[in-house]
Each structure stands twice: as structure tokens, then as C-alpha cells.
Amino acid sequence: MATRVALADAPDTQLQRRARLNLRAVPSTEARRVGRPPGSDSEARRRTLISAAIRVFACRGFDAATLKDVADLADITRPAVHHYFAGKTPLYQAALERAHEIVMAPWACSPLTPENLDTLLDELESDAAARWASALLGTSLAQAGRLAEVAPQITDIAEEVKRFCRNGAATSASPDHSADALAARIVGRWVLTAAALPATADAVGLS
């Protein structure tokens, strides 16, 4: 688990080389256009960039990821990325916000309890977009202290996880179901999800 979190700080490890394979975009049959394609849906293109960014930051971490990585995965040029995001930091913030929405918004409808926690986490892992989002949240929360200046909302996300866990722990009298224990299970599963990212480019496709 610690090895995966430290991916951004160990660019020459086997995991880093594996991450490079993960992020190769499927070759396009057409030459890539410079800038935004004529008639394209601006909001749809922005969503595609955020989806690509979730995968890139989940694999490489904030420090090692580049805008070129995201552009390549989204199959657009790097200058086109700047049409939507001024730099890596605002793109990371947008990716983190989207990952939070994908993973944690459903808990408002299905309250987390010690009894249904594993079921809810299994459901997340069964969906490709939620699996990547969980991986990004896991690696980001594991480095929350360092990333707080880059993405202040990571602190709010951490507090929200704790709040969900406090509410869930209140329904159980078991000491194994304390808020801290539940939070550790959640973040631990998310980090393990990051450690099990697909090993082949064909498995990465954007949805």
C-alpha cells in the first residue's frame, strides 16, 4: 500500500513503468487536430479531460503527472487542455471534486453502516469510473497533509469520510466498528484499488 502511494516519488520503480503502460491512449486513426474540434461540445470535452485526469493522477500522483499525460489519454493537444484549465493544479482540483462526487454522493442515498460498508465498497469497484475515482481518493487522502495546499478540498473530503464513519459507528455497539476503524477500512480499500489498476492499455479506455 505504501509503495503505491509513493509512486510519484519513485519514477524508476516497476510500478512507475507499469503506470506509463496504463496511460497510453489507443492510437487514433485520424490526425489529431490542434485545439478544439469544430462543432465539438465544450462541456463534453471538459468532462472527458476530467475523466482522463482522474486516471492519470490516480496512477502517477500529483507530482509526477503532466498535462501532456492527460492530453494524450484524452486524444487532444496540450494547448487544447489550457482552453479548459489554466494548469495542472486546477485540473487536479476538478478531478478530485469529480472523484468525490462519483464515490461519495451515493452514500447520501444509502447511508454507510458497519454492516453494508463492504457491499457499498464492492459496488464501487464493480464500476470502472467509480474504481478509478476511488483510487484517486485513496492516493490523495493518503497524502492529504502534503496536498492540502494544492487542493484544499482534500481536507473537506477527509472530514466527510470521518462524518460518514461517525454516523455509521453510532449504529453499532461493537468496538471493531469505531469511526476510526471504519475510516481505515474505507481509505485502505481505496488505496488497494489504486494498487490494482489495470496493467494493459486496452483496459484503460475512457467512458
C-alpha positions in Angstrom: 0.0 0.0 0.0 2.7 2.5 0.9 4.6 1.6 -2.3 1.6 2.6 -4.4 1.1 5.9 -2.6 4.8 6.7 -3.1 4.5 6.2 -6.9 5.0 9.9 -7.6 8.2 9.9 -5.6 9.7 6.8 -7.3 9.7 7.4 -11.0 12.1 4.5 -11.8 10.2 1.7 -10.0 8.4 -1.1 -11.7 5.0 0.5 -10.7 6.0 3.7 -12.5 6.8 1.8 -15.7 3.5 0.0 -15.3 1.7 3.3 -14.9 3.2 4.5 -18.2 1.7 1.5 -19.9 -1.6 2.2 -18.2 -1.9 5.7 -19.7 -1.1 5.1 -23.3 -4.0 6.3 -25.4 -5.4 4.0 -28.0 -3.9 5.2 -31.3 -6.3 7.4 -33.3 -7.0 6.6 -36.9 -7.1 10.3 -37.7 -4.5 13.0 -37.3 -5.0 14.9 -34.1 -6.4 18.4 -34.7 -4.8 21.4 -33.0 -7.2 22.9 -30.4 -10.9 22.2 -30.1 -12.5 20.2 -32.9 -15.1 22.2 -34.9 -18.6 21.8 -33.6 -17.5 19.9 -30.5 -19.5 20.0 -27.3 -17.4 22.1 -24.9 -18.8 20.7 -21.7 -18.5 17.1 -23.1 -14.8 17.8 -23.9 -14.3 19.2 -20.4 -15.8 16.0 -18.8 -13.5 13.9 -21.0 -10.5 15.8 -19.8 -11.5 15.4 -16.1 -12.1 11.7 -16.7 -8.7 11.3 -18.2 -7.2 13.4 -15.3 -8.7 11.1 -12.7 -6.9 8.1 -14.3 -3.6 10.0 -14.7 -3.5 11.4 -11.2 -4.6 8.0 -9.7 -1.7 6.3 -11.5 1.0 8.8 -11.1 0.1 11.1 -8.3 0.0 14.9 -8.5 3.8 15.4 -8.7 4.6 13.0 -11.5 1.5 13.6 -13.6 1.7 16.0 -16.5 -0.8 17.9 -18.7 0.7 16.0 -21.6 -0.3 12.7 -20.0 -3.9 13.9 -19.7 -3.9 15.3 -23.2 -2.6 12.1 -24.7 -5.2 10.0 -22.9 -8.0 12.3 -24.0 -6.5 12.4 -27.5 -6.2 16.1 -27.8 -3.3 18.5 -27.8 -1.8 20.0 -24.7 -2.6 23.6 -25.8 -6.3 22.5 -26.0 -6.2 21.5 -22.3 -5.4 25.1 -21.5 -8.7 26.1 -23.1 -10.4 24.5 -20.1 -7.8 24.5 -17.3 -5.1 27.1 -16.6 -2.7 24.4 -15.4 -2.2 21.2 -13.6 -3.4 22.4 -10.2 -6.9 23.4 -11.3 -7.2 20.2 -13.3 -6.3 18.2 -10.3 -8.8 20.0 -8.2 -11.5 19.4 -10.8 -10.5 15.7 -11.0 -10.7 15.4 -7.2 -14.1 17.1 -7.0 -15.5 14.7 -9.7 -14.0 11.7 -7.9 -15.6 12.8 -4.7 -18.9 13.2 -6.4 -18.8 9.8 -8.1 -17.7 7.9 -5.0 -19.4 9.6 -2.0 -22.6 11.1 -3.4 -24.4 7.7 -3.4 -23.8 7.4 0.3 -26.4 10.2 0.9 -29.0 7.8 -0.5 -27.5 4.6 1.0 -26.2 5.6 4.4 -23.0 3.9 5.4 -23.2 1.4 8.2 -20.8 -1.2 9.5 -23.0 -3.9 8.0 -23.3 -2.5 4.5 -19.8 -1.0 4.2 -18.2 -3.9 2.3 -21.2 -4.1 0.0 -21.0 -0.4 -0.9 -17.3 -0.6 -1.5 -17.7 -3.7 -3.7 -20.3 -1.9 -5.7 -17.8 1.0 -6.3 -15.2 -1.5 -7.5 -17.6 -3.1 -9.9 -17.9 0.2 -11.9 -15.0 1.3 -14.0 -15.4 5.1 -13.4 -16.0 4.6 -9.7 -13.0 2.3 -9.4 -10.7 5.0 -10.9 -12.3 7.7 -8.7 -11.8 5.5 -5.6 -8.2 5.1 -6.5 -7.7 8.8 -6.8 -9.4 9.5 -3.5 -7.3 6.8 -1.8 -3.9 8.1 -3.0 -4.9 11.7 -2.4 -6.2 11.1 1.2 -3.1 9.1 2.0 -1.1 12.3 1.2 -3.7 14.8 2.4 -1.3 16.7 4.6 1.1 17.4 1.7 -1.6 18.0 -0.9 -3.8 20.4 1.2 -2.1 23.5 -0.3 -2.6 22.2 -3.8 -6.2 21.1 -3.3 -7.7 22.5 0.0 -10.8 20.4 -0.6 -8.9 17.3 0.3 -9.4 18.3 3.9 -13.1 18.6 3.5 -13.3 15.2 1.8 -11.3 13.7 4.7 -13.8 15.3 7.2 -16.7 14.0 5.2 -15.3 10.4 5.3 -15.0 10.8 9.1 -18.5 12.1 9.4 -20.0 9.2 7.4 -18.0 6.8 9.6 -19.1 8.5 12.9 -22.7 8.2 11.7 -22.2 4.6 10.8 -20.3 3.7 14.0 -23.2 5.1 16.0 -25.4 2.3 14.8 -23.1 -0.4 16.2 -22.0 -1.3 19.8 -19.0 -3.3 18.6 -15.6 -1.8 19.3 -14.4 -3.1 15.9 -16.9 -0.6 14.4 -15.5 2.6 15.7 -15.4 5.6 13.4 -11.6 5.4 13.1 -11.8 1.7 12.2 -14.4 2.3 9.6 -12.4 5.2 8.1 -9.3 3.0 7.9 -11.3 0.3 6.1 -12.6 2.8 3.5 -9.3 4.6 2.8 -7.5 1.3 2.9 -9.8 -0.2 0.2 -9.4 2.9 -1.9 -5.6 2.7 -1.7 -5.6 -1.0 -2.5 -7.8 -0.2 -5.5 -5.1 2.1 -6.7 -2.5 -0.7 -6.3 -4.6 -2.9 -8.6 -5.0 -0.6 -11.5 -5.2 -2.3 -14.9 -1.8 -3.4 -16.3 -2.7 -3.0 -20.0 -3.5 0.0 -22.1 -6.6 -1.7 -23.6 -8.2 -1.8 -20.1 -7.9 1.9 -19.5 -10.4 3.3 -22.1 -12.3 6.5 -21.2 -16.1 6.2 -20.8 
